[in-house]
Amino acid sequence: MSEADLQESHSGDSQISRVSRSASSSPSLEISKNGFHGEASPPLLRRHTGKQSSRSLLDTSYAPKVLRKTSDCLISQEPKSHHNESKVLVLYSGGTIGMVRDCESGVLLPMPQVLENRLRTFPQLHDAEYSSTHFTDPNKPPLVLPCTGDTNRVVYTIYEYDPLLDSSNATMDDWVRIALDIRAYYEQFDGFVVLHGTDTMAYTASALSFMLENLGKSVIITGSQIPIFEPRSDGRENLLNSLIIAGNYVIPEVTLMFNNKLFRGNRTSKTSINELDAFSSPNLPPLATIGVKIKVNWKSVFQANTMDKFRVHPTLNRNVGLLRLFPSITVEVVRAFLTPPVQGVVLQTYGAGNGPTARADLLDEIRRATLRGILIVNCSQCTQGSIDAAYATGNALCSAGVIPGSDMTPEAALTKLCYVLSKTEWSYATKKEMLQASLRGELSVSKPNKLDDLDLITAIARTMNISSPEELQSLQTVLYPSILCSVTAQGDVDRLEVMRQFGAYLSSCDYDFRTPLHVASCEGNVPMVRYLLQHGASVHMRDRDHNTPLMSAVLSDQHAVIQMLVQAGAHLSLPATQLADELCTAARNGNVKRLESYRLAGASFYESDVTGRTCLHAACEAGQEAVVKFLLESKIRPETKDIYNHTPEEVARVLNHEKLVQLFESTIQTPNGTH
């Protein structure tokens, strides 16, 4: 899909959309027969262009969505001074978390345009004083978490879908819409939270994990069993924990947050209707647990082995199904299930993947289906454990062409089938191979030994009289990042590979929050940077100075590294005016190399400071001939004016910089010039 197609399909599902209803509801929490009581909501900006979308529907029951927002931390919302802030986008799709109880019937109902206004009254979810003090527009200030003791202050804004969705009515088109909206705002935010109903949350989390390819930021799906507005609610904790992790931890996966546990999304299933501990991950421990402190199991975090940029795969194949075996199932049922248009089936078998070997009719029907090209994945009806072909009954299914699904959940297996079948560029053999591979950590694979027994760690532990597993783990947490950064600084790829094979996490950060990729980027070590990127090192981690590896490379003018990081999905995240100040400073100092670093990193030379001056204005003021020549050769338009209505050329003339004036004149006269 082209960038233009992507923007059109994101813009409001407009080929099937209706005009959204006007904004007239209020932050009141009760509904009467006459409607909603209270003051009117702020005006809403509609993410809706009226263009025809190029994306065709997967499901005709899909309800077209308009994405609304009442606050924004992107437009005219830069802090008055620089702070260690992270920006999180909350996509509110619906669900129990935002429902309101009808005062007469007691029924819970979705109510649009209420959630954000109400959250502003919750001191544990919004610091009103900080927001009003640090953001310039009083009409649309973002929400800000109070200080939680974490590295970053989390600034977040909520975009709400209209209509709100009961997750029981979720379609694959809803998954596509959410994925495309994350893509549209990917570079503007540091993390994402999706508020969703619990009924199909595991399906959405699994689907998004496959559709969001080469993901480098945290995407967290959450909701609640009790509405956030109720006196007793799990919604506040789930939302708060999700925001803290999305804003402070780079866990580049689609995860699911519930009841103080962060799970890999494609490993989860809903296991309880009325317990607050509603989700479980039977075959993988939580990636993080929230107690007095947040504990992240970094060794379990998924690490991609690619240098490709983040992208969305916005297509899914709907011709799939779940077939659960039971005693005396008839061959007619199986045959009917495997008829066109079915192209993929998750076969839920007994125990460790066993089927009825005495039923030759069933095995023959399954064999004929696989020979026709239908992909059949074997998943156990048991929640814990993995498919094992060692049993004769399981081996018989493999002989019939059934693909072992390891320990995938039914939700993960089904959505993975939708994803794999939609990959038209893959052959049938490749699709079978991909279904057995761990694409996003959805199934277990054998892992190398851990780094527990390295002589250095053992020697230090003995010297410090450390013997308990907890103390040893704490020591490892402190030492591993420093060792990794030291090995990286020495440029020893071979030693780093040994550590990786023993289970070291290559995005571990030291006491200054610097990762090995920060060190390699600053040093300009291209082979080391390439190695780290190929083994899942995150390009979005920030050090104590809030710099990403890309910014470290820019500040060290490592041009080859900058290009490699950008290719891997890194991008500048400086506020526009701060970026303009950096460009103007480089121009004023005659630092052409630094300007080229920013250009390679994706900066625009048209960024202007608070007075409207660009770096070309600054270069003309300082009489920097080399910089002016470089900028003009970069095809920057010299007619850009500052707030005093002065162009860079006029500044040069006023200050009698004759050589600069001659450069402007020669640029105008050049046939291939900017004029």
Secondary structure, DSSP 8 states (H G I E B T S, - for coil): --HHHHHHHHTT-TTS----------S-S-EETTEE-SS-----EEE------S---S-TT----EEEES--SSSS--BSS---EEEEEEEE--SGGGEEE-TTT--EEE-TT-HHHHHTT-TTT--HHHHHHHBS-TTS--EE----SSSSEEEEEEEEEES---GGG--HHHHHHHHHHHHHTTTT-SEEEEE--STTHHHHHHHHHHHEET--SEEEEE--SS-TTSSS-SHHHHHHHHHHHHHH----SEEEEETTEEEEGGG-EE--SS-S--EE-TTS--SEEESSSEEE-GGGS---------EE-------EEEEE--TT--HHHHHHHTSTT--EEEEEEBTTTB--TT-HHHHHHHHHHHHTT-EEEEEESSSSS---TTSHHHHHHHHTT-EE-TT--HHHHHHHHHHHHT-TTS-HHHHHHHHHS-SSS-S-------GGG-HHHHHHHHHTT--SHHHHHHHHHHHHHHHHHHHHHTT-HHHHHHHHHTT--TT---TT---HHHHHHHHT-HHHHHHHHHTT--SS---TTS--HHHHHHHTT-HHHHHHHHHTT------HHHHHHHHHHHHHTT-HHHHHHHHHTT--TT---TTS--HHHHHHHHT-HHHHHHHHHTT--TT---TTS--HHHHHHHTT-HHHHHHHHHHHHSTTS--
